[in-house]
Amino acid sequence: MTKVLIVDDDEMVRLTVRTMLQRKGYQVDEACDGNDGLKALQRADYDLVITDIIMPDCEGIEFIKGALQARPDRKIIAMSGGGRIRNTEFLDLAKKCGAKAVLAKPFEPEELMTAVGQAMQ
């Protein structure tokens, strides 16, 4: 079974993504920010990590760099709604930092599954 870690400060986003993935048979864990996500990666190995970009404390770009420093082949999907200014340039930066796929919020279940497929290749 594929293990996925979702890192997002928005509980509703985590619930929504978790539900979509569990319906497809994925095992899912959650972290509420980048620091919590990095701790989770130390405790367990995940086949895929899905992270928000704009979060308090340890934001997504910092999290991606830390996650890839520990394991450069880690498969990561970055997602963002751009915050209050709806800026999705963060997704381009996430891709440059090593994210295998990106998602602009809000997204449809099919878009999530397409991104998962891209990241897992």
SVG drawing of the C-alpha trace seen along z (x, -y; Angstrom):
<svg xmlns="http://www.w3.org/2000/svg" viewBox="-13 -40 34 42">
<polyline fill="none" stroke="black" stroke-width="0.4" points="0.0,0.0 1.3,-3.4 2.0,-5.7 1.3,-9.4 2.1,-12.3 -0.1,-15.4 1.4,-18.6 -1.0,-21.5 -2.0,-24.0 -5.6,-23.9 -7.4,-21.0 -10.2,-21.0 -7.7,-20.7 -6.0,-17.8 -9.4,-16.1 -10.4,-16.6 -7.1,-15.3 -6.9,-12.4 -10.5,-11.4 -9.7,-11.5 -6.6,-9.4 -8.1,-6.9 -10.9,-6.2 -8.2,-5.2 -6.5,-2.9 -3.7,-5.0 -2.5,-5.0 -2.5,-8.6 -0.9,-10.4 -1.1,-14.2 1.1,-17.0 -0.1,-20.5 3.0,-22.4 6.4,-22.0 8.1,-21.4 5.6,-18.7 6.1,-17.3 9.8,-17.0 9.4,-15.2 6.9,-12.8 9.5,-12.1 12.1,-11.2 9.6,-8.7 8.4,-7.0 9.1,-6.5 6.5,-7.8 6.2,-7.0 4.8,-10.4 4.5,-13.8 1.9,-16.4 2.6,-19.8 1.1,-23.2 3.4,-26.1 2.0,-28.9 2.1,-27.8 3.1,-29.3 6.5,-28.5 8.2,-26.2 6.6,-27.1 6.4,-24.7 9.6,-25.7 11.7,-25.3 9.9,-22.0 10.6,-20.7 14.3,-21.6 14.6,-19.8 12.7,-16.8 14.9,-16.5 18.1,-17.1 17.3,-14.0 16.3,-12.0 16.9,-13.6 14.7,-11.0 11.7,-11.8 8.5,-12.3 6.8,-15.6 3.7,-17.4 3.4,-21.1 0.0,-22.8 -1.0,-26.4 -3.9,-28.7 -1.4,-31.7 -2.5,-33.0 -4.4,-36.2 -3.0,-37.6 -3.7,-34.4 -0.1,-34.2 0.8,-30.9 4.4,-31.8 5.2,-29.8 4.3,-26.7 7.0,-27.5 9.5,-27.9 8.4,-24.6 9.0,-22.8 12.5,-24.5 13.2,-23.3 12.4,-19.7 8.6,-19.1 7.7,-16.5 4.2,-18.0 2.2,-21.0 -1.4,-21.8 -3.2,-25.1 -5.9,-25.2 -8.8,-24.7 -8.4,-21.5 -10.7,-18.6 -10.1,-15.0 -9.0,-14.2 -6.3,-16.9 -5.0,-15.4 -4.8,-11.9 -3.1,-13.2 -0.5,-15.0 0.0,-11.8 0.6,-9.8 3.1,-12.4 4.9,-12.4 5.1,-8.7 6.8,-8.2"/>
</svg>
